[in-house]
Amino acid sequence: MSLPIRPVTPGSPPARSKVAGGLAALACAACCAIPLLIAAGVLTGAGAAVLERTLLVVAAGLAVLALGMWWLHRRRAAAACGCGGC
């Protein structure tokens, strides 16, 4: 069984870039939820500090990865067009 192919509009980010961006947003939302986890007693202060640093690095890395994939996709699409301005 094959998946349906959706037409890609010019300038839209590729699916892998959307996934990386969504994961970056999820990591950012989890970082914002840390104070609630501390208040609920799920995390201690030290655990929250480590988790916060980790989530910030992961979110930043995924955001850079998503932007890089989108830039590479646009560059390849422009090169395939041949005119550089498609």
Protein Blocks (a to p, Z undefined) as FASTA:
>chain_A
ZZddddddehiacfklmmmmmmmmmmmmmmmmmmmmmmnomacfklmmmmmmmmmmmmmm
mmmmmmmmmmmmmmmmmmmnonopZZ
